[in-house]
Amino acid sequence: VYQVFESVAKKYDVMNDSMTLGIHRVWKDILMHKMNPSPGTLLLDVAGGTGDIAFRFINYVRSVRERQLQRKLKHRQNLSWQEIFESYQKDKFNSLGDSQVVVCDINREMLKVGKQKAQHLGYSEELHDNITWHDNRQVLFYRNKLISSALSQALQEAYRVLKPGGRFLCLEFSHVSNPLLSRLYDLYSFQVIPVLGEVIAGDWKSYQYLVESIRQFPPQEELKAMIEDVGFFKVDYENLNFGIVAIHSGFKL
């Protein structure tokens, strides 16, 4: 797994756009709206790769914080212009409300690309204390090809590190239920994606492996049962694009 993603890290974002026709961006936006983080939320993004979820988290919390500030100032009409300006500047400086995101991945090259993106987007200096990157090869949330025992351990670890009231969310490729669409999806996956991998990333084998490993991931109902078995409550999932991907959710009470 490590070698697969190390070899394609530099072209990972381009390949995501190519493989999904850009739809992966919509999936991640839906995940963020489902998460609905508020200022002060702490996010551990396991297998966070190049930081797509982390950057969306930052932007989302910023937007919530900005709306809160506008409502606050709207109800303080008796303040002078100078007082409003000073209050705005003070609150704007703390635009994330102590929110933090930790991006954790076993692959250093993926994290390297993510840090470069953060710098390009202007996050490196401004949010030095709000976003951190960790190369942790002991993390059990390996990308794809998870045998049941390893996945069960990963879910147990997620439950352990969450505080009571914390939420577990998983966005992952899943299983298409419609037989006709499933056959078309398989045809595209096995015949087109490896070719794209060769043309764009110069790596047929890694993307052939990726497609094969996705098929080994547990179906939605099976994964839901596994999440419940480790102790999560209110477990559910939402299929996106007929189950090509699914968002699983559970709470630690």
N, C-alpha and C positions, 0 to 999 in steps of 0.2 A: 504494500500500500504506500509506504513511504517513498519508494523509488518511482512508483507511477506518478505521484503528484509532484515529486521533485523535478521530474523530466518535463512536465508540461506547465509548470508554475507561471512562466513568463507569458504563455499564451492562454492561460486558464480563463481569463475574463473574455477574451475574443472567442474562444471556443464555446463558452456558455452562451454568448449571443448567437453564435452560428448554429449550435445544436438545437436551441429552443426558439430560434427566430426572435430572440429578445424577450420572450415571454417570461423567462426566469426573473426578470426585473419586476413584473407584475406579481409573481408568486411571493417575492420578498416583501413587496409593499403590502400585500394582503396579510402576511405574517406579522408585520409591524403593527398594522391596524388591529389585528386580533390581540396582539400583546398589549397595545394601548399603554405604553409606559408613561408615568408621570415624573415630574422633577423629583429627584432623590432616589429613583429606581436604580438598582445595581444589576447589571447584566453580565453573566458569564456566557460568552459565545464560544461554545466548544466546537472544534473543527471549523473555526471561523475563517480559515483560508485567507483571502485577500481583503477581508473587512467589509464586504458589502452590507451585511446585517448591522455591523457596528456603526457604520456611517449613517445608515438609515435611522438607527436608534438615536444618534446624536441630533440629527436634523428634526426628528419627531419630537424629542423632548424640548429642543429649542423652540419649536413652534408652539407647544403647549405652554411653555414658560412665557413666551412673548404675549400670548393671549391673556394669561393670568396678569401680567404686568399692565396690559392695556385696560383690563377691567378694574384693576386696582387704582390706576390713575384717573379713570373715568369717574370714580366715586370720591375723588379728592379735588373737586373743582374749586374749593376755597383756598388752595395753595397758590402761592405766587409762582410766576414763571420759573424763577431761579430754583425754588424748592422742587417743583416738578422735574426740572432738568437734572438736578442733583440726585433725586430719588430714582429717576430713570437710568441714569448712568451707573448708579450703585447696583441696582438690580440687574441691569444688562450685563455688567461685568461678571456676575454669577449666572450666566445664561442657562446652565444646566441644572441649577439647584442641587448641587452636590451629587448628581448622577455620575455613575462610573460604568465603563464597559471594559471587560477584560477579554481580549481575543486570544484564544488558546488553540494551538494546532501542533500536531507532531512534526510538521514539515517546515523547516527553516526557510526554504525558498519561497513558499507561499506567504509566510509572514514578512519576508523581505519585500515582496511585491506589494503587500498591504501597507507597509510603512512608507514605501515610495508613493503610493496613492494618497496616503494621509498627508504627506508633505506637499504633494501637488495640489490637494484640496485645501491646504492651509490649516490643517488640524494639528500638525506636529508641534508648532510653537504655542498656538492658542490654547490647546487642550492637552497639554503635556501630562497633567495630573488626572485627566478624565478618561483617557484611553491608553491602555497598556497592552503589550504583546508578549505572549509567553510561548516558548518552544518547550512543550512538555510531552515527551514520548511515552510517559507512563499513563497518559489519559486513555481511558478505555473506549472513548467514542471515536474509533477509527472510521474513516470515510469508507462507506460501502463494505461489502463482503464481511459481514458480521455473522459469525456462527452464533447459535442461540445462547450458548453459555457466556460468551463474551458480551453479547448485547444485554443479557440479564445482569451481568456485573456492571455494565455501564449505566443501566437504569437504576441499579441500587446505589451507585456512586452519585448519580444526579439527585436521588432522594436524600442522600446523606448530607450533601453540601448545601441544599436549600434550607432556608429558615422556614419555620412554620408560617404559612400564608404565601410562601413562594410558589412560583408557577414554572412548570416544565413545558417547553414547547419544542417540537421537532418538525422541521420541514425537510422532507426526504422524498426521493423518487419512490413510487409505490406500484400498485398493481391495477391495471385497467380491467374493469369488469365486463364491458361490452365485448363480446367475442370478435365481431368484425373489426372494431377499432383496435382491439388487442393484436390482431394479426397484422394490421397495417402498421401499428406501432412497432411490432417486432421487426417487420421488414425494414422500416426506417432505421431502427436502432442498430441492427446487425449489418445492414448493407450500406447505409449512408454515413452514420456517425464515425466509424473507423476511417472511411475515406476522407471525411472532413479533418479528422485527427492527423492524417498523413499530409494533407495539403496545407493545413494551417499551422500545425504544431510539429510536423515532421515525425509523428509518432503514431503509427497504426496500432501497435500492440497494446499501448497503454489504454487507448480508447476502446479497443476490443475487450480488454479486461474489465474496463469500467462498465460497459454494457452488460457483460456476463454477470458481474458482481451485483448489479442492480436487481437482476432477476432472483437473486438469492435472498434479498431482503424480505422479511416477513410481510404477508398480506395485512391489510388494515385491521381486520378484526383480531388477528393473531397478535399483532403488536399492541393493540388496545388492551387485550387480556394480560399481556406481559407487563404493561405499565401499571395496571391495576394490581397485579400480583406483588409488586414491590412496595405497595402502600399508598399510591396516589389516589386521590378522590376526584370526582366529577370528570372522569376521563372521557374524552370524545375525540373525534377527528373530522376533518373537513376535506373532502376530495376536491382537487382542482384539476380542471381539464380532464374530466372523466376518470380521475384516479391516476393519471400520469405521475402526479405528485400528491402528497397528502400532508396536512398539518395536524399533528397529534398534540393534545393538550391534557395536562393534569395538574392538580394542586396538592401541595403538602399541607395538611391541616394539623 
